[in-house]
Amino acid sequence: MFLKKNTGDAVCEIELQSSLQFNLFHLSIINSNIGIQSFFMRLTILLFVVLCATTVFGKGEKPEPTGELLSMAYLSTHSFADALLKFKSVDDKLKVNGADKEALWQLGLVYFTIANNDKNYLNRCLEAWDNYLRLYPNDAFALWNRAFVKHYFKTGNPCNDVQAAMQSVKKKYLPQEPAELTACFKKKK
């Protein structure tokens, strides 16, 4: 369809149909750009919601112990003489700050190594873990270490500590040996 317009001496023809088609084409591009922008906005929002849900309700990161975990191999890499030397530095740290988490953890490890050579230190070792747990309750790895001490020296009930540790972390994050302690993973009936 053509439109003729008189502009003085000249007659201008404007092709309305092609102009209309050209404008519709540009509108469809604009609409598709808005659609793409809307799509990306929705995708961004969805990813944000998934990330937040994973953080809040998801598994989260693997929990890490404050220090070394006791195991059957622990004593092969930690000597009695080293433990006696380390005791002095740990004791000094605790004199400065009695709630020092790492120093309390180290004290339990040091007493374990010393108790292996001198059974008179067994009670001090258990007290060290008790003190740690008083200040930092529900620390699954400290509970595991205390359970290991009880198991190793055959004193008390280590399964109570293992069961308590499983209340704080999943059992897959706890050591999988020795078998006597992992048998405690089974729930009591």
Secondary structure as GFF3:
##gff-version 3
##sequence-region A 1 189
A	DSSP	beta_strand	2	7	.	.	.	ID=ss1
A	DSSP	beta_strand	10	15	.	.	.	ID=ss2
A	DSSP	alpha_helix	16	57	.	.	.	ID=ss3
A	DSSP	alpha_helix	74	77	.	.	.	ID=ss4
A	DSSP	alpha_helix	80	96	.	.	.	ID=ss5
A	DSSP	alpha_helix	101	117	.	.	.	ID=ss6
A	DSSP	three_ten_helix	119	121	.	.	.	ID=ss7
A	DSSP	alpha_helix	122	135	.	.	.	ID=ss8
A	DSSP	alpha_helix	140	152	.	.	.	ID=ss9
A	DSSP	alpha_helix	158	168	.	.	.	ID=ss10
A	DSSP	three_ten_helix	171	173	.	.	.	ID=ss11
A	DSSP	alpha_helix	179	182	.	.	.	ID=ss12
A	DSSP	three_ten_helix	183	185	.	.	.	ID=ss13
###
